[in-house]
Amino acid sequence: MAKRKRREAFGAVRKLPSGRVQASYVGPDGVRHNAPQTFDTLTDARGWLVTQQAQILSGEWSREATAQTETAKRGKTATFAEYAAQWIDTRTNRHGEHLRPRTATEYRRLVNGPLKPFAGLRLSAISSEGVRTWYSDLLSAGTKTQAARAYELLKSILATAVSDGRIKTNPCQIRGAAAASTGRKVTPPTAAELQQIVDHITPRFRAAVILAAWTGVRYGELTELRRKDIDVLESENGTAIVVNVSRGVTHVTGRGFVVGPTKSEAGVRSIVLPPHVNDLVLAHLKEHVGRFPDSLLFPGADGSGHLGQSAFYRHWNPARVAARRPDLPWHGLRHYGATRAAVAGATLKELQARLGHSTVAAAMRYQHTAGRDEELARRMSELA
């Protein structure tokens, strides 16, 4: 005769395929709670259930304390890769919005790339010493910028783990690691170098160089500009061209081009072009842009889709080489626009608004002297 399975007076126990025993019970909150660990024997599992029942009967049982114990246990068993994947999927910004597709893709790349040494480790097994060694190895490999980005992400993920009660302290304690930079200074082009670039680049991209240089728009903002975003205003003072930025486009691996909002709320802005470039922009609208409001200003080779950065660089690279500025990144034109606005007398607040920055501090990074110090010295001499 088969032996009947014993029914527990309180809670439930079950033998796992591994041979260990799991215990659980339904608490006063109506939720089933599992023991924070499995047991070697049925006797041990039932002993744990007796303790839980006693706490309930005496009124000592606490939902918060039970949840904290269970969370702490998950911190000891969950791997960094598992927790990081969940973190990326559920992360929101201060406006309650999920991560942008490209940001999420970049975070996954970092987790699967430079942060891979932590992938199989339990959260509680990541130590300060281990983080320092890992960071030092990345720096030794010459990937200073990537090391800073990966460290910043690691620190953010583990900070959330602390808030969740998964770990007690954040092991990321390296001062200044997230702010590391390559030390490379972006030198904007001179007016003569900019003209050389405009003269040598493919004609249909001359306006792209001009708009980037004189408005400071980002590449993703520039390549999502459409005919409807350009206002040509006529008045007694002449023609004014206003560039209205309200969207950006990014290329996301596996998804292609994704159009979305600007980098921040401050990115939505209207920028007036200096009059001396009006003719070139008007000519571009006439010769290279479709007549429909949604026609892209700078479409890809097929004439309708977005212009990929790698495809554009086939035109940009020969032009900057011709200007003897092979070191000039496309972002250098944004620096040019900021510098010219500052030299023209723009306040930091005005510069912030023109570049679409959320803070004045961010706008300050784009200021360059561009001969300003020489002008100040001359004025000081005049006052002597």
Steps between C-alpha positions, in 0.01 A plus 500: 500500500642836399591733781277806511673835470489687829294819499668782688307657787638838391656598174631266233822319419618344176806315391687660210666310215833584662398302809472807720175600668306821449258637759229765460190633671218747443545793736241726663535725193355223280827464308702179477850543641787266421778432747806713416698179451442132426566230762692175521216304660124508552559542872696821445233636266222422748700658780512824302121484445445454874702817565295699247172374644612594851579856384155529344321372810697729733443806279872539432467422129564803279433524130780758459758291687403190302527686170840641601629151582374363170650792305835460675502134400431588138799732513716206599373279218426738210789552259606842381397417142147404612457809715651732237260369233204571729644841590529605136146382422344686793723807532323836476624859500385783724201552271387139541603406145672176408848506350526612139554204263855604415588553867365157593696344213819676614448382860454141383820532295689614808355219714592240238835664427718678758274394791499133398748397774221563752229317301501171691575646842233530768428863585627441851824355362603821320760662724667841503834332438357312202360822354834679541690216331251487212514877450880502510512227234271702270718808538812295428336383178476865393120524507472799731170639372334159485630420847335817633168419333504138615591600855223760511247238386628242749476755781143596403383139480651410836362819658153375407591159644579674830162680490328170426667338800689254280838609637599709802753739344608603152847360423564773242711741703761624251509878520469672163480176299168585335628843398817379331570643156752438227637851539458557128406858431262571215634798309226658288589600144600851411277697264744423216503128578121493513484664157744241363276222628192659343685543168621140486205301632237350268268789399187346648667497843630859503188618684548220755843639589363854517203406720718296737756780524263793548219339703694240699242228432599143583539247218178318593311830509646613167414181311140505624439860384226525240373776273222580749765573768646794305317832522594769248375832636492822302492842667616857442832395650549231237475120496534296818530122498395317816596138561248328727642198681249268666612146413809289453580170332729225623610173346428206729661165431235251392234770458643744250425873516276606788350849512430637845512811717815708539767404750321703768208742528750783456582357157169627362597844371484749214830634366539800271773469237745786448391677179824444308420127456138547394567476126678165528217351712229636268682355200517162673125505569437573133745254344530206740183474713165351401199730483299322769502628861639168627784487246833452677760772451779243479361158403705188440607372163149373419366854531246420773658318793726650764866569438722259691809644665735252333352585157540872565860460616593385150435862400610669821841338527645619164371852571668530840821354357489762225472766771805345671289409800490118492473514880172695493201292616154594374423609856768765454251704296278519808797644685544750217140619534534539876826690465363740241189569708717569805731734308192680367406575859254222588446456873535154651122479523464590133770252407323234704174565315665504156680169553205332671674428831315432823761678712731797465790279608450279195502804270826622652682191372456627144654840549840567346708817509527531120708816526278651767791538742692701243201732457469544876871580529465764228207660681695498829785683325257764373388565859854535634 
